[in-house]
Amino acid sequence: MNQIVLVRHGETEWSVSGQHTGNTDIALTDAGRRRAEALGTRLAAWSFARVLSSPLRRALDSCRLAGLGERAEVTDDLREWDYGDYEGRRTVDIREERPGWDLWLHGVPGGETVDEVGRRADRVLDVARGTDGDVALFAHGHLLRVAGARWMGLPAVNGGHLGLSTAAISVLGWERERPVIHRWNDDAG
């Protein structure tokens, strides 16, 4: 049975500052580019039958820098959560207006719900499951956290319990016929 390797993009200025970065097409920092290049060595352990990427340049550039860009199939289903009115804002600033606000529990005005993100993750996971061989998914923190929860059959909101660093690799696979997480948030490098 195949493995699905989740790859979060390298750091951006907004990931460093803690700003919610959904549809804003922001570039990698110099450090983010270096970490994305280092992903290539770490991903050499797999022979991917398929490589899928978000169309946003932070993910697609990470894929290219890791040496898999020529094979990448771009899919909108791997875009990051649409944060609506909270795009570009930090949690600490949102909580000044909405004390105790939690993205996973309270959502965002004018953006996607966690279950909508979950449906996109399900579609990508269905494509990966239907591939004969290992699959790499280059995408974003919250979307990949949702994918991890959905892989295990949990509601999308449970992605809130799965932290994920920039330029981290996570591996979804199988134990007999049961979907399991073999590795999570491996940000070595």
DAKA-V26904 format. One record per residue. N is the residue number from 1. RES is the residue in one letter. PSI is psi in whole degrees, 0 to 359 (* if undefined). OMEGA is omega in degrees with one decimal (none if undefined). NEAR is the number of other ideal C-beta (glycine too) atoms within 8 Angstrom. Layout:
# DAKA-V26904
n=N res=RES psi=PSI omega=OMEGA near=NEAR
n=N res=RES psi=PSI omega=OMEGA near=NEAR
This chain:
# DAKA-V26904
n=1 res=M psi=145 omega=-174.2 near=4
n=2 res=N psi=161 omega=172.1 near=12
n=3 res=Q psi=150 omega=175.0 near=11
n=4 res=I psi=119 omega=-176.9 near=14
n=5 res=V psi=114 omega=178.6 near=15
n=6 res=L psi=129 omega=-178.7 near=13
n=7 res=V psi=113 omega=175.8 near=16
n=8 res=R psi=142 omega=-179.6 near=12
n=9 res=H psi=164 omega=175.9 near=17
n=10 res=G psi=173 omega=-175.2 near=18
n=11 res=E psi=151 omega=173.1 near=11
n=12 res=T psi=170 omega=176.4 near=15
n=13 res=E psi=322 omega=-178.0 near=7
n=14 res=W psi=328 omega=176.5 near=12
n=15 res=S psi=328 omega=177.3 near=12
n=16 res=V psi=318 omega=-177.4 near=8
n=17 res=S psi=348 omega=179.4 near=7
n=18 res=G psi=17 omega=178.6 near=8
n=19 res=Q psi=139 omega=176.8 near=9
n=20 res=H psi=119 omega=-175.8 near=13
n=21 res=T psi=94 omega=178.6 near=14
n=22 res=G psi=271 omega=-175.5 near=12
n=23 res=N psi=354 omega=176.9 near=9
n=24 res=T psi=125 omega=-174.0 near=8
n=25 res=D psi=79 omega=-173.8 near=6
n=26 res=I psi=148 omega=-177.5 near=9
n=27 res=A psi=162 omega=172.5 near=7
n=28 res=L psi=151 omega=170.9 near=15
n=29 res=T psi=173 omega=175.2 near=11
n=30 res=D psi=316 omega=178.2 near=6
n=31 res=A psi=322 omega=177.8 near=8
n=32 res=G psi=321 omega=177.5 near=17
n=33 res=R psi=319 omega=178.6 near=12
n=34 res=R psi=316 omega=179.8 near=9
n=35 res=R psi=325 omega=178.1 near=13
n=36 res=A psi=320 omega=176.2 near=15
n=37 res=E psi=319 omega=-179.7 near=9
n=38 res=A psi=336 omega=177.0 near=10
n=39 res=L psi=328 omega=-178.8 near=16
n=40 res=G psi=316 omega=179.0 near=11
n=41 res=T psi=318 omega=-178.3 near=7
n=42 res=R psi=328 omega=-178.4 near=11
n=43 res=L psi=353 omega=-179.2 near=15
n=44 res=A psi=346 omega=178.6 near=6
n=45 res=A psi=345 omega=-178.6 near=4
n=46 res=W psi=153 omega=170.2 near=9
n=47 res=S psi=95 omega=-171.1 near=5
n=48 res=F psi=131 omega=174.1 near=13
n=49 res=A psi=335 omega=-177.6 near=9
n=50 res=R psi=143 omega=177.1 near=12
n=51 res=V psi=122 omega=178.6 near=12
n=52 res=L psi=144 omega=-178.8 near=15
n=53 res=S psi=148 omega=167.5 near=15
n=54 res=S psi=151 omega=177.0 near=16
n=55 res=P psi=348 omega=-177.8 near=10
n=56 res=L psi=138 omega=-167.6 near=11
n=57 res=R psi=332 omega=178.8 near=9
n=58 res=R psi=325 omega=177.2 near=16
n=59 res=A psi=313 omega=-177.7 near=15
n=60 res=L psi=321 omega=175.7 near=15
n=61 res=D psi=322 omega=176.9 near=14
n=62 res=S psi=318 omega=177.7 near=17
n=63 res=C psi=314 omega=179.8 near=15
n=64 res=R psi=313 omega=-178.9 near=10
n=65 res=L psi=331 omega=177.1 near=14
n=66 res=A psi=357 omega=175.8 near=14
n=67 res=G psi=12 omega=-177.6 near=7
n=68 res=L psi=8 omega=-175.4 near=14
n=69 res=G psi=324 omega=-178.7 near=10
n=70 res=E psi=338 omega=-178.8 near=4
n=71 res=R psi=354 omega=-172.2 near=8
n=72 res=A psi=133 omega=169.7 near=13
n=73 res=E psi=123 omega=-177.2 near=8
n=74 res=V psi=134 omega=176.9 near=9
n=75 res=T psi=132 omega=178.5 near=11
n=76 res=D psi=337 omega=179.8 near=7
n=77 res=D psi=344 omega=177.2 near=8
n=78 res=L psi=5 omega=174.7 near=16
n=79 res=R psi=156 omega=176.6 near=14
n=80 res=E psi=163 omega=175.5 near=13
n=81 res=W psi=135 omega=174.1 near=14
n=82 res=D psi=109 omega=-175.5 near=11
n=83 res=Y psi=1 omega=175.3 near=13
n=84 res=G psi=234 omega=-177.1 near=11
n=85 res=D psi=346 omega=-178.6 near=8
n=86 res=Y psi=6 omega=176.9 near=12
n=87 res=E psi=130 omega=177.7 near=13
n=88 res=G psi=359 omega=-178.8 near=8
n=89 res=R psi=153 omega=178.1 near=10
n=90 res=R psi=150 omega=179.3 near=9
n=91 res=T psi=317 omega=-178.3 near=10
n=92 res=V psi=324 omega=179.5 near=7
n=93 res=D psi=321 omega=178.0 near=8
n=94 res=I psi=322 omega=-178.7 near=11
n=95 res=R psi=343 omega=172.9 near=10
n=96 res=E psi=326 omega=178.2 near=6
n=97 res=E psi=326 omega=-176.8 near=6
n=98 res=R psi=81 omega=-178.7 near=7
n=99 res=P psi=135 omega=178.1 near=5
n=100 res=G psi=7 omega=-178.6 near=5
n=101 res=W psi=139 omega=177.9 near=10
n=102 res=D psi=120 omega=-179.1 near=7
n=103 res=L psi=313 omega=-173.3 near=13
n=104 res=W psi=328 omega=-176.6 near=8
n=105 res=L psi=327 omega=-172.2 near=7
n=106 res=H psi=347 omega=176.9 near=7
n=107 res=G psi=195 omega=-176.2 near=8
n=108 res=V psi=137 omega=175.7 near=13
n=109 res=P psi=135 omega=176.6 near=7
n=110 res=G psi=10 omega=-178.9 near=5
n=111 res=G psi=200 omega=-178.6 near=13
n=112 res=E psi=154 omega=170.2 near=9
n=113 res=T psi=163 omega=178.0 near=6
n=114 res=V psi=326 omega=179.3 near=13
n=115 res=D psi=329 omega=174.8 near=8
n=116 res=E psi=319 omega=175.8 near=8
n=117 res=V psi=321 omega=178.2 near=14
n=118 res=G psi=321 omega=179.0 near=13
n=119 res=R psi=323 omega=176.6 near=8
n=120 res=R psi=317 omega=178.6 near=12
n=121 res=A psi=319 omega=178.6 near=14
n=122 res=D psi=318 omega=-179.7 near=9
n=123 res=R psi=318 omega=179.2 near=9
n=124 res=V psi=317 omega=179.5 near=14
n=125 res=L psi=325 omega=176.2 near=12
n=126 res=D psi=319 omega=176.8 near=8
n=127 res=V psi=315 omega=-179.2 near=12
n=128 res=A psi=317 omega=178.6 near=13
n=129 res=R psi=327 omega=-178.1 near=8
n=130 res=G psi=3 omega=179.9 near=5
n=131 res=T psi=136 omega=177.5 near=10
n=132 res=D psi=91 omega=-178.4 near=4
n=133 res=G psi=177 omega=-177.8 near=9
n=134 res=D psi=150 omega=-177.4 near=11
n=135 res=V psi=136 omega=173.5 near=16
n=136 res=A psi=135 omega=176.3 near=14
n=137 res=L psi=114 omega=177.5 near=15
n=138 res=F psi=118 omega=-175.1 near=17
n=139 res=A psi=215 omega=-165.5 near=16
n=140 res=H psi=160 omega=-173.7 near=16
n=141 res=G psi=302 omega=-175.5 near=10
n=142 res=H psi=319 omega=178.4 near=11
n=143 res=L psi=316 omega=-178.7 near=16
n=144 res=L psi=327 omega=175.6 near=14
n=145 res=R psi=318 omega=176.1 near=13
n=146 res=V psi=317 omega=179.1 near=15
n=147 res=A psi=321 omega=177.7 near=16
n=148 res=G psi=316 omega=178.8 near=15
n=149 res=A psi=315 omega=-177.7 near=16
n=150 res=R psi=326 omega=177.1 near=14
n=151 res=W psi=322 omega=-178.7 near=11
n=152 res=M psi=3 omega=179.2 near=10
n=153 res=G psi=15 omega=-179.9 near=5
n=154 res=L psi=155 omega=174.1 near=7
n=155 res=P psi=150 omega=-177.0 near=7
n=156 res=A psi=326 omega=-178.2 near=13
n=157 res=V psi=337 omega=179.2 near=9
n=158 res=N psi=348 omega=172.8 near=10
n=159 res=G psi=337 omega=177.1 near=15
n=160 res=G psi=343 omega=179.5 near=10
n=161 res=H psi=3 omega=-177.0 near=5
n=162 res=L psi=95 omega=177.6 near=11
n=163 res=G psi=150 omega=-178.1 near=5
n=164 res=L psi=119 omega=-179.6 near=11
n=165 res=S psi=163 omega=174.4 near=8
n=166 res=T psi=150 omega=-179.8 near=13
n=167 res=A psi=31 omega=178.2 near=16
n=168 res=A psi=151 omega=176.7 near=11
n=169 res=I psi=136 omega=173.1 near=12
n=170 res=S psi=148 omega=-175.1 near=14
n=171 res=V psi=120 omega=174.9 near=13
n=172 res=L psi=139 omega=-179.8 near=14
n=173 res=G psi=212 omega=-172.0 near=12
n=174 res=W psi=147 omega=164.9 near=8
n=175 res=E psi=104 omega=-166.3 near=5
n=176 res=R psi=239 omega=-180.0 near=4
n=177 res=E psi=5 omega=-176.8 near=3
n=178 res=R psi=127 omega=175.1 near=6
n=179 res=P psi=131 omega=-179.8 near=8
n=180 res=V psi=163 omega=171.0 near=9
n=181 res=I psi=115 omega=179.7 near=11
n=182 res=H psi=327 omega=-178.4 near=7
n=183 res=R psi=142 omega=178.4 near=7
n=184 res=W psi=136 omega=172.3 near=9
n=185 res=N psi=44 omega=176.3 near=9
n=186 res=D psi=98 omega=-177.8 near=10
n=187 res=D psi=26 omega=177.5 near=9
n=188 res=A psi=146 omega=176.3 near=4
n=189 res=G psi=* omega=none near=8
